[in-house]
Amino acid sequence: MASGSQKQNGVVLPEPYRTFVAEVSNGSSLGPAGDGGLQLLGRLPDAWPGLGPRQPGEPFPLEAAWGWEGDESVEPDDPRIDAVFNKGSIVLGSEDGQSFWLLLTAVPRRGEVWMVGAVGAGPAPGDQAWGFEEWARHWHTGDDWWA
């Protein structure tokens, strides 16, 4: 997403991700095997659910983790789930083809890495979310995420 694309999408990419894409690499196959690597900016993993258009410049709808599986207030086609997948973030990659790493591009948690999947979404690795640099360093080691 060049600066023109950033303007078109109404978003300025968080640092240090912005510098990484501009000066180091736009995507990478290096890192844990089987996860498809770091996605090219603007690309989505093959298993990404088709839940509507991506809107990285819109506010991210959550301030804290939300597990919608088992939440009785959630309807089958709940628009809140679509918003979590599509608003206020870019997709960094996938984990086991079922969960996805997001870099939040909008306040209140701009610059944090979150994981979203079929059962919910939350900051990674916990309430004190990593930024892109911490996430990328850990991702590059290939170590277990939750160890």
trRosetta pair geometry for C-beta under 8 A, 3 or more apart (Angstrom, degrees):
i j d omega theta_ij theta_ji phi_ij phi_ji
1 5 3.9 -133 -159 103 71 127
1 6 5.5 105 142 -63 108 69
1 9 6.6 -40 -151 13 135 142
1 11 7.9 -2 148 79 155 106
1 13 6.7 141 75 -50 122 123
1 21 7.7 9 41 148 74 161
1 41 4.9 -116 -5 151 81 127
1 42 5.6 139 -58 -51 89 109
1 90 7.8 -119 -6 -106 141 142
2 5 5.0 97 48 10 63 101
2 6 7.1 -112 107 -8 35 88
3 6 5.2 -45 -147 30 38 118
3 7 6.6 39 153 -18 65 99
4 7 5.8 -53 -154 35 33 110
4 8 6.3 34 148 -20 66 107
5 8 5.2 -51 -142 38 36 115
5 9 6.0 22 160 -7 69 110
5 42 7.3 -54 173 -73 150 135
6 9 6.2 -66 -145 48 25 99
6 11 5.8 -106 -158 83 73 62
6 12 5.6 58 179 -103 130 48
6 13 6.4 -95 -109 -16 120 85
7 10 7.4 31 -177 -74 31 35
9 55 7.9 172 -165 -154 87 41
9 56 5.3 19 162 55 127 106
9 57 5.2 166 144 -29 68 112
10 56 7.7 164 70 84 76 72
10 57 2.8 95 90 -175 95 168
10 58 7.6 61 89 -47 131 53
11 56 4.5 -61 -17 116 163 100
11 57 3.9 -136 -47 -83 87 77
11 105 4.8 20 -160 155 132 136
11 106 7.3 -79 -117 -63 107 86
12 18 7.4 -5 166 -89 75 145
12 105 7.9 166 69 -169 41 100
13 17 5.5 -112 164 96 111 104
13 18 3.9 148 92 -82 109 92
13 21 7.0 -17 127 23 169 139
13 41 8.0 -43 -93 -133 146 132
13 90 7.3 -7 -118 -9 98 146
13 105 6.6 -58 -117 -122 47 110
14 17 5.5 56 78 31 76 112
14 18 6.6 -168 86 -23 25 100
14 103 6.6 -144 41 162 120 112
14 104 7.6 45 -20 85 145 59
14 105 6.3 -146 -21 -116 97 58
14 110 5.7 166 -83 165 125 88
14 111 4.0 179 -163 -92 151 75
14 131 7.7 -130 138 -158 133 98
14 132 6.8 158 97 -16 110 125
15 18 5.3 -55 -85 34 59 108
15 19 6.0 41 -136 -7 87 105
15 111 7.5 -12 59 -116 52 117
16 19 5.1 -52 -165 44 71 112
16 20 5.8 81 135 -31 83 99
16 131 7.5 83 17 139 88 119
16 132 5.8 -146 59 77 76 117
16 133 5.1 49 40 -58 131 107
17 20 5.4 -55 -146 35 33 117
17 21 6.4 30 158 -17 68 104
17 90 7.9 163 153 57 153 134
17 103 5.7 80 -69 -176 163 163
17 132 4.2 -163 -59 -96 95 172
18 21 6.2 -58 -154 35 26 106
18 22 6.4 14 155 -10 63 114
19 22 5.7 -63 -141 45 32 107
19 23 5.5 -15 175 18 72 118
19 24 7.6 58 130 -5 70 100
20 23 7.0 -75 -124 53 14 81
20 24 4.8 -40 -157 37 59 123
20 25 7.0 -33 165 49 81 65
20 132 7.0 -135 2 140 145 134
20 136 7.3 -161 -120 -75 159 166
21 24 7.5 -17 -48 50 11 80
21 25 7.4 -59 -121 92 38 36
21 26 5.0 55 -154 -97 82 76
21 41 5.5 44 -134 -46 141 136
25 28 5.1 65 120 -66 147 101
25 38 7.7 96 108 79 115 135
26 40 5.5 44 143 -142 93 77
26 41 5.4 -72 -156 4 101 102
27 37 6.6 69 179 127 84 115
27 38 5.2 -179 -146 101 46 84
27 39 5.9 -68 -111 140 101 21
27 40 3.8 -39 -46 -76 139 60
27 41 7.1 -127 -43 -13 89 60
27 43 7.3 17 -84 37 136 130
28 31 6.7 101 106 -14 106 108
28 37 5.4 -143 99 -175 51 113
28 38 4.4 33 41 38 83 114
29 37 4.1 -79 -118 -78 37 152
30 37 6.7 77 36 -128 33 105
30 38 7.8 -7 58 4 70 104
30 140 6.4 16 132 -128 108 85
31 35 6.6 -65 113 59 113 123
31 37 5.7 136 40 -122 114 59
31 38 6.5 111 -10 -31 146 85
31 93 7.9 -113 92 -66 157 179
31 139 4.8 -15 -140 151 124 92
31 140 5.5 -75 -99 -99 76 43
31 142 6.7 159 -179 -75 47 75
32 35 4.9 54 85 0 102 125
32 139 6.6 -96 -5 -168 98 66
32 142 4.6 140 -91 -125 72 71
33 142 7.4 31 -2 -131 73 121
34 96 7.5 19 134 -96 113 50
35 93 5.7 58 147 153 107 126
35 94 5.9 -172 -170 81 76 65
35 95 5.9 -12 -128 -105 114 44
35 96 7.4 -29 -103 -35 80 39
36 39 7.3 22 123 -74 112 78
36 45 5.6 118 80 -126 164 102
36 46 7.4 -165 -106 8 149 95
36 93 5.9 176 79 -157 97 99
36 94 5.6 41 32 41 130 101
37 93 6.4 -142 105 -116 30 133
38 92 6.1 -47 -141 -178 77 79
38 93 5.5 -86 -112 -51 36 124
38 136 7.5 19 -88 -119 138 96
38 139 7.4 93 -68 132 99 150
39 43 5.0 -153 -179 80 101 95
39 44 7.0 15 -150 -110 150 17
39 45 6.4 -97 -82 -56 126 73
39 91 5.6 12 43 109 159 90
39 92 6.1 163 26 173 99 22
39 93 5.1 -179 -21 -80 90 63
40 43 4.2 57 64 7 91 128
41 90 6.8 -18 -142 -172 74 144
42 90 7.7 -47 -63 -145 40 112
43 91 7.8 -103 92 75 50 112
44 48 3.9 -52 165 2 118 162
44 54 7.7 -166 -68 -54 121 136
44 91 5.6 61 -118 53 68 156
45 48 5.0 130 62 -41 73 92
45 91 6.7 -124 -7 154 88 136
45 93 6.4 88 -66 -162 120 44
45 94 3.9 79 -115 -33 170 123
45 97 7.3 -165 154 -123 132 58
45 100 6.4 -157 21 -111 133 106
46 97 7.6 -29 73 -131 95 100
47 94 6.0 94 50 -130 113 159
47 97 4.4 115 -24 -168 160 81
47 98 7.0 -63 142 -73 150 34
48 91 6.8 -24 -102 -123 131 169
48 94 7.6 -127 -63 -75 74 120
48 100 6.8 62 -105 -87 82 147
49 85 6.5 -62 65 -145 107 159
51 81 7.3 -107 -151 117 149 87
51 82 4.4 -164 164 -124 113 81
51 85 4.8 65 60 77 145 147
51 86 6.1 -140 96 -40 102 117
52 82 5.3 52 17 -171 129 122
52 85 8.0 119 47 86 90 112
52 86 5.5 -42 83 -67 99 165
53 86 6.7 93 93 -162 40 134
54 86 5.3 -142 -114 -150 44 80
54 91 8.0 -92 -117 -15 139 105
55 58 4.1 21 133 3 117 122
55 86 5.6 53 21 147 86 93
55 87 4.9 -12 76 -106 106 69
55 88 7.5 4 101 -26 81 49
56 87 7.8 166 -97 -159 20 34
56 88 6.7 89 -156 -122 41 9
56 89 6.3 -106 -122 70 78 22
56 90 5.5 21 -114 -65 133 78
56 105 4.8 27 179 49 94 154
56 106 7.6 174 170 -32 53 102
57 88 7.8 -52 105 -91 8 50
57 105 7.1 -61 -85 116 37 125
57 106 7.1 108 -171 -75 26 116
58 87 4.1 -66 89 -148 117 102
58 88 5.6 -88 89 -48 65 75
58 106 6.6 -61 101 -56 34 163
59 87 6.5 12 79 154 43 121
59 88 5.4 -6 157 -73 22 130
59 106 4.9 -164 -124 147 39 142
59 107 6.9 -42 -128 68 90 68
60 84 7.9 54 -168 -129 79 52
60 87 6.0 166 -106 112 41 85
60 88 2.9 -140 -60 106 69 149
60 89 6.0 72 -99 -41 114 92
60 104 5.1 -31 -48 -144 159 109
60 105 7.6 136 -47 49 109 58
60 106 4.8 165 -14 67 83 104
60 107 7.8 -165 29 83 95 23
60 108 7.8 -112 61 29 103 55
60 109 6.4 -74 72 49 144 96
60 110 8.0 173 5 -72 126 60
61 80 6.5 -168 141 -154 154 76
61 83 4.4 59 -25 129 148 123
61 84 5.8 -90 53 -74 116 64
61 87 5.9 75 -26 71 94 129
61 88 7.1 177 -14 19 57 135
62 65 7.5 58 168 -99 138 13
62 66 5.5 -128 -119 -5 133 120
62 84 6.2 35 -20 -111 119 100
62 109 7.8 -25 96 15 74 137
62 121 6.3 171 9 93 163 122
63 108 5.6 16 -115 53 97 129
63 109 6.8 156 -135 -33 51 113
64 122 7.7 -6 162 -126 51 85
64 127 7.7 -9 -139 -124 87 91
65 120 6.8 53 177 152 86 122
65 121 6.7 -161 -143 102 61 52
65 122 3.0 14 -115 -110 105 110
65 123 6.5 -97 -63 14 92 73
65 127 7.5 -89 -15 -89 113 70
66 71 7.7 -2 178 -54 89 156
66 84 7.3 -128 62 -94 125 146
66 120 5.5 -156 104 -155 53 100
66 121 5.8 12 54 53 84 83
66 122 7.1 174 22 -70 44 80
67 70 6.8 3 129 49 107 104
67 71 6.7 156 102 -40 64 109
67 119 6.0 -8 -153 147 86 88
67 120 3.5 -59 -113 -70 50 156
67 122 7.7 -12 -57 -41 77 118
68 71 4.9 -74 -148 27 46 127
68 74 4.6 104 -170 -87 99 160
68 78 7.0 -156 -161 61 142 151
68 80 7.6 164 -98 96 136 112
68 81 5.9 -71 9 -86 175 108
68 119 6.9 -176 55 176 69 39
68 120 5.3 162 10 -91 67 75
69 118 7.3 51 -60 124 123 74
69 119 3.8 -41 -7 -144 133 83
69 120 6.2 -97 10 -35 87 94
71 74 4.5 75 86 -10 101 113
74 78 4.8 -65 -158 -42 77 156
74 80 7.5 -106 -117 57 89 121
74 81 7.3 69 -151 -44 119 115
75 78 4.8 139 54 -70 72 82
78 81 4.9 86 82 -3 97 102
78 82 7.7 -171 102 -2 56 84
79 82 5.3 -49 -153 37 50 116
79 83 6.3 55 148 -25 72 102
80 83 5.5 -52 -150 34 34 116
80 84 6.7 39 151 -23 64 100
81 84 5.7 -49 -153 29 36 112
81 85 6.7 28 152 -11 65 106
82 85 5.9 -63 -154 41 33 108
82 86 5.9 -8 163 10 69 122
83 86 6.3 -78 -132 53 24 90
83 87 4.9 -17 -168 12 72 125
84 87 7.5 -33 -77 41 13 87
84 116 5.8 166 141 -129 107 136
84 121 4.9 -164 -179 -8 134 155
85 100 7.9 68 -134 55 84 142
85 116 6.0 177 -94 138 66 151
87 106 7.4 -40 152 26 81 148
88 104 5.9 2 143 -154 95 81
88 105 5.8 -166 -174 57 50 76
88 106 3.5 -85 -135 32 100 123
89 102 4.0 2 179 -176 145 117
89 103 6.2 147 -158 72 82 41
89 104 5.1 -47 -95 -104 90 47
89 105 5.7 165 -103 6 25 89
89 106 7.6 -85 -48 16 54 91
89 114 7.2 -80 -112 45 145 114
90 102 7.0 148 72 -156 35 68
90 103 5.2 -13 58 57 88 97
90 105 5.9 74 -16 -41 88 124
91 100 5.7 -41 -141 177 105 124
91 101 7.1 106 -166 77 59 60
91 102 6.1 -42 -102 -102 52 68
92 100 7.9 144 50 172 68 76
92 101 4.1 -55 63 104 110 110
92 102 6.7 -178 4 -103 91 13
92 103 5.4 93 -50 -26 110 98
92 113 6.9 -17 -1 -132 152 107
92 132 7.8 179 -98 -125 138 91
92 135 7.3 1 165 131 173 142
93 100 7.2 -172 102 -151 33 67
93 101 5.1 15 55 38 72 116
93 139 7.8 113 42 -146 145 143
94 97 5.6 49 146 -95 138 32
94 98 7.6 115 -177 28 107 30
94 99 6.8 137 -163 81 68 45
94 100 5.2 -38 -106 -101 67 70
94 101 7.2 -145 -80 8 18 81
95 98 7.2 -58 89 57 71 69
95 99 4.4 -24 60 74 105 100
95 100 7.1 -161 14 -78 81 21
95 101 6.6 95 -31 -39 102 91
95 115 6.8 -17 14 -137 141 120
95 145 7.3 -18 -129 -27 143 153
96 99 6.5 39 52 25 93 90
98 117 5.7 41 137 -146 79 117
98 118 6.5 -52 -179 -8 95 110
99 115 5.3 17 168 -179 121 107
99 116 6.8 165 -160 83 74 34
99 117 3.6 -43 -103 -76 83 118
99 118 7.9 -94 -80 2 71 71
100 115 6.9 153 75 -154 39 60
100 116 5.4 -23 61 63 92 84
100 117 6.9 156 12 -77 68 64
101 113 6.0 -13 -169 -169 97 106
101 114 7.6 149 -157 80 49 40
101 115 6.0 -32 -97 -98 55 71
101 124 7.1 -62 -125 22 87 157
101 135 7.1 140 -166 -177 134 138
102 113 7.0 152 79 -156 48 54
102 114 4.8 -19 62 64 102 90
102 115 7.3 168 15 -94 83 20
102 116 5.8 34 -15 -1 126 112
102 121 7.9 -1 22 -150 136 118
103 111 7.5 -17 -175 -144 89 24
103 112 7.6 169 -151 87 52 32
103 113 5.8 -29 -97 -98 64 70
103 132 5.7 22 -121 -83 129 104
103 135 8.0 -152 -89 48 95 158
104 109 5.0 29 91 99 167 88
104 110 5.5 -131 116 -112 98 31
104 111 6.6 -37 72 26 88 26
104 112 5.0 12 26 56 121 78
104 113 7.7 -151 -1 -81 82 21
104 114 6.2 62 -44 -3 104 114
105 110 6.3 11 176 -132 17 87
106 110 5.8 -124 109 -83 9 94
107 110 5.1 -35 -75 -23 51 111
109 112 4.5 -46 161 23 99 134
109 114 7.6 70 117 -49 139 120
109 123 7.1 -120 -170 -86 147 114
109 129 6.9 63 -176 32 120 149
111 131 5.3 -17 156 -129 97 98
111 132 7.1 -92 -165 -12 69 92
112 123 5.7 -43 165 -127 133 105
112 129 3.8 56 -161 102 114 143
112 130 7.2 119 -153 74 66 38
112 131 6.5 -69 -101 -95 43 54
113 123 7.4 94 83 -158 52 66
113 124 5.1 -59 112 57 95 106
113 129 5.8 -179 53 177 60 107
113 130 5.0 -16 36 76 118 90
113 131 6.9 122 -13 -159 93 12
113 132 6.5 130 -57 -84 109 48
113 134 7.8 -141 13 75 129 92
113 135 4.3 85 -27 -68 165 149
114 121 5.9 37 160 178 124 96
114 122 6.3 -169 -153 106 94 21
114 123 5.3 -61 -101 -99 80 41
114 124 6.0 146 -133 -5 24 90
114 129 6.5 -36 -73 -126 67 141
115 121 6.9 -171 95 -144 48 59
115 122 6.5 -9 56 61 81 66
115 124 4.8 83 -20 -60 99 123
116 120 7.6 -116 -140 124 59 34
116 121 4.0 -6 -105 -104 83 103
117 120 6.9 7 59 52 78 45
117 121 7.5 161 20 -80 55 61
122 126 8.0 -12 144 -138 118 31
123 126 6.5 3 95 112 97 20
123 127 6.0 81 61 -133 131 20
123 128 7.4 171 127 66 139 13
123 129 3.3 -102 -168 -70 115 110
124 129 6.0 56 50 -136 44 85
124 130 6.2 -41 100 23 77 100
124 135 7.0 71 95 -107 115 112
124 145 7.1 -40 -168 -179 119 122
125 129 7.7 149 19 -124 38 48
125 130 6.7 51 -9 -21 75 107
125 145 6.2 177 -106 163 109 84
125 146 6.2 162 -155 -108 116 57
126 129 7.5 -153 71 -73 38 49
130 134 3.7 -135 -155 90 107 119
130 135 4.4 142 111 -55 133 80
130 138 7.1 -92 -109 10 167 134
131 134 5.4 92 50 15 67 101
131 135 7.0 -132 98 -4 32 96
132 135 5.6 -62 -145 42 30 112
132 136 5.9 28 160 -21 69 109
133 136 5.9 -54 -142 36 27 109
133 137 6.4 28 158 -19 62 106
134 137 5.9 -55 -149 35 29 111
134 138 6.5 22 156 -12 64 109
135 138 6.0 -63 -152 41 29 107
135 139 5.9 31 153 -22 67 112
136 139 5.4 -52 -138 39 30 115
136 140 6.2 35 159 -24 64 105
137 140 5.9 -55 -149 32 26 112
137 141 7.0 28 153 -23 60 102
138 141 5.9 -54 -157 26 35 112
138 143 6.5 -82 -166 55 77 105
138 145 7.1 87 146 -120 127 63
139 142 7.9 37 168 -65 36 39
143 147 6.3 -96 160 40 104 131
144 147 4.0 87 81 -25 113 113
